[in-house]
């Protein structure tokens, strides 16, 4: 066969080319035409669908532990030492040496913060005992400015 642009081609070259093109078309159509596997028997994924057990409104993230001082709601009492274990836009996870009752409002401030940095009020939402102290789940009474949030890690 004489092809004007390419020149003389044997029949077997054309056959291989057409056969390869046909196989490619069949492969691509089956690849994209596949139906997803049935998921009827699989349990719902709580990460994809959410869960009713999660009470948090904002994503919690861990980071380097940051030392904080914790005192009464008016920031007048003797502060105790705590460590920020995790943080979110809505609150802090604090590790302390002694329990603080749930629904108590306390004031928190980073240990090495300048004197001009205000105390931030948080409400203790949960208090759980751990092997090395107590873990407080705290919610900001009023979300602090971003510049102060950065101090918590």
C-alpha positions in Angstrom: 0.0 0.0 0.0 1.3 3.4 -0.9 0.4 6.2 1.7 0.9 9.7 0.2 2.7 11.3 3.2 4.4 8.2 4.8 5.3 6.3 1.6 5.1 2.5 1.1 3.7 0.4 4.0 3.2 -3.3 4.3 -0.2 -4.6 5.3 1.0 -6.1 8.6 2.2 -2.6 9.8 -1.2 -1.2 9.2 -2.9 -4.2 10.9 -0.7 -3.9 14.0 -1.5 -0.1 14.2 -5.2 -0.5 13.8 -5.3 -3.5 16.3 -3.3 -1.5 18.8 -5.6 1.5 18.4 -8.7 -0.7 18.9 -7.2 -2.3 22.0 -6.4 1.2 23.4 -9.9 2.3 22.8 -11.3 -0.8 24.5 -9.0 -0.3 27.5 -9.8 3.3 28.0 -13.6 2.8 27.8 -13.5 -0.1 30.3 -11.3 1.9 32.6 -13.7 4.8 32.8 -16.9 2.9 32.4 -16.3 0.8 35.5 -19.0 1.0 38.2 -17.8 1.6 41.8 -17.9 -1.3 44.1 -21.2 -1.7 46.1 -20.9 -0.2 49.6 -24.2 -1.5 50.9 -22.7 -3.7 53.6 -20.0 -1.3 54.7 -20.5 0.8 57.9 -20.7 4.6 57.4 -17.3 6.4 57.7 -17.5 8.9 60.6 -14.7 11.0 59.0 -16.6 11.4 55.7 -20.1 11.7 57.1 -19.4 13.2 60.6 -20.5 11.7 63.9 -22.9 12.8 66.5 -20.3 12.0 69.2 -18.0 14.8 68.2 -18.8 18.1 70.0 -15.9 20.1 68.6 -16.8 22.9 66.1 -13.2 23.5 65.0 -10.3 21.2 64.0 -8.0 20.3 66.9 -4.3 20.2 66.3 -1.3 19.2 68.3 2.0 21.0 68.4 4.8 21.8 70.7 3.8 21.9 74.3 3.5 25.4 75.6 3.6 26.3 79.3 0.7 28.4 80.6 -0.4 29.9 83.9 -3.9 29.2 85.0 -5.8 31.2 87.7 -9.3 32.2 88.6 -11.7 33.9 86.2 -10.7 37.4 87.4 -7.0 36.6 87.1 -6.4 37.6 90.8 -5.5 34.3 92.4 -2.2 32.4 92.7 -1.6 30.8 89.2 -0.9 27.1 88.8 1.3 25.7 86.0 -0.2 23.9 83.0 0.8 22.8 79.5 -1.1 23.3 76.2 -1.3 19.8 74.7 -3.6 20.7 71.8 -5.4 23.7 70.5 -8.2 24.8 68.1 -9.9 28.0 67.1 -12.5 27.2 69.8 -10.4 26.3 72.8 -7.4 24.5 74.4 -6.5 21.1 75.7 -4.5 21.7 78.9 -2.5 19.2 81.1 -2.5 20.2 84.8 -1.4 18.6 88.1 -4.8 18.8 89.8 -8.4 18.6 88.7 -10.5 21.6 87.9 -14.3 21.1 88.0 -16.2 21.2 84.7 -18.1 24.4 83.9 -15.5 26.5 85.9 -14.3 29.6 84.2 -10.5 30.2 84.5 -8.0 32.6 83.0 -5.0 31.4 81.0 -1.9 33.1 79.9 1.3 31.8 78.2 4.2 31.7 80.8 6.7 33.7 78.8 4.2 36.2 77.4 5.0 39.9 77.9 3.2 41.7 80.7 1.0 43.5 78.1 -0.6 40.2 77.0 -4.0 39.9 78.6 -5.3 36.8 80.4 -7.8 34.8 78.3 -10.9 33.3 79.9 -11.7 29.7 79.1 -14.5 27.5 80.4 -13.5 24.0 81.5 -15.7 21.7 79.6 -14.2 18.3 80.7 -11.6 17.1 83.2 -10.2 13.6 82.8 -7.5 11.9 84.8 -4.4 10.6 83.0 -1.4 8.7 84.1 0.7 11.9 84.6 -2.0 14.5 85.6 -5.3 15.8 84.5 -6.4 16.7 80.9 -8.7 19.7 80.7 -10.8 20.3 77.6 -11.4 24.1 77.6 -13.5 26.4 75.4 -12.8 30.1 74.9 -15.4 32.3 76.6 -14.6 34.9 73.9 -12.3 33.9 71.1 -9.0 35.8 71.5 -7.4 37.9 68.7 -5.2 36.0 66.3 -2.0 37.5 67.7 -2.7 36.0 71.1 -3.8 32.6 69.6 -0.3 32.4 68.0 1.2 32.4 71.5 -0.5 29.2 72.4 1.3 27.4 69.7 
